[in-house]
Amino acid sequence: MEITPPSPSPKPSRVHIGPIILVILSFTAFTLASIIYLTRSTPPPLLSPLAQIANPVADILGINPKHPEKIIYGFLPFWNMNESDNFNYHLLTHVAYFGLDYNPDGTIHKISDDNTLEPGWNQLNSSQANQVFRSTKSARGKTIIVMRAMTQKLIESLVNNPDHRQQVIDSTMEILDQKNFDGINIDFEYVGTPDTQTKNNFSLLVKQLSSVCKQTRPGCEVSIDVFADSAVKNRIWDYASITPHIDYVIIMAYDFFRSSSSQAGPVAPLRGACSESSSDQSTCLEYDVAQTIADFSKIIPAEKIILGVPYYGYQWQTTTSEFFSNTYQKTGATATYKRIQELLTSSKQEDNSTILGLSTHWNDTTLTPWITYTDTEGNIQQIHYEDEHSLSLKYDLVNQSNIAGIAIWALGYDGNWPQLWQLLQHKFLK
């Protein structure tokens, strides 16, 4: 996943709390106090307000409420840790901390070039992170550590040297033991076509790391993050080789258009890929999310596929207000769901003179929303993003295709706006 500042789990049994609630309501305040004292000798951990409101009586009695029927995997980047009070942990099956980097020799990158603590390492050891992990486990979720390598040179150094490969394994297992993580997410984003040696050695690393983790930590869960086109293009992931050794393949089904794109377009188009029947090849897309799921389903068991979904989009200065308009170079920027909601709210204020003629649009081909407006300097701005409607359609496809679930990039990008949490509850809690 891009850094910006790139068989379903068994259904848990459900506890019906209706009769319990009726009994409690009939008790006196003294009796209720006694129940609380007997069932919890210490106060329950403070989760997000949304999580508490969802089932306060169950929280008091230590009864677990409904849990999602699909995997809901939330990536939490270190720079979004301050948003963690807004999380509804009962709607997340996994929280994956993003993340830690390796040095070229396979050790953990802990010190930045300016001799300060590397931000990902520093935040991992913060009280906020510890509270997130406690809250996740309290809600029956799993905590995952994302181990990442983002350049070709670094990845080649880590996988092609046997000593470095072993150090990667040792370093990773040390972190798992120290923080009691439930699993590893391997995020090695090799852009371009790797040579055979690098591809084979990456597969070897995944197999070895998975084997060690599962042997030494029963129940250890291993997943990998992959590019959306890697089911049909030669990338670093040899699925036939590594799929039997991992639990999940998380498809980064976003960044179909990026901040650097020469045209403005949807970050995660559900439809719109070119086909032989496309009437205008100049306006159709090379790929889309629906085709991505179809292609992966041909080579990977559905129960191992997780669809990555974006809680963000991109904004550009464009030459026109039309869909697929050309962009001005170096004007692209990330637009989180939180920022977009704030923009839409502020545009409705009568005294707002910074946003002129803001219009919201929906594209019936890509099934995605977009915004146009003119800034104070007269420049046309376009934002393509995801909202409740576009994500709802993607979640419907996830349910219809029987894949394992979704992965959110990224937790915190929605701020304290509740709509996306409500959508998760509606689509995945039955």
Buried (B, 14 or more C-beta within 10 A) or exposed (E): BBBBEBEBBEEEEEEEBEEBEEEBEEEEEEEEEEBBEEEEEEEBEEBBEBBBEBBEEBBBBEBBBBBBBBBBBBBBBBBBBEBBBBBBBBBBBBBBBBBBBBBBEBBBBBEEEEEEEBBBBBBBEEEEBEBBBBBBBBBBBBBBBBBBBBEBEBBBBBBBBEEBBBBBBEBBBEBBEEBEBBBBBBBBBBEEEBEEEBBBBBBBBBBBBBBBBBEEBEEBBBBBBBBBBBBBEEBBBBBEBBBEBBBBBBBBBBBBBBBEBEBBBBBBBBBBBBEEEBEEEEEBBEBBBBBBBBBBBEEBBBBBBBBBBBBBBBBBBBBEBEBBBBBEEEBBEBBBBBBBBEBBEEBEEEEEEEBEEBEBEEBEBBBBBBBBBBEEEEEBBBBBBBBBEBBBBBBEBBBEBEBBBBBBBBBBBBBBBBEBBBBBBEBBBE
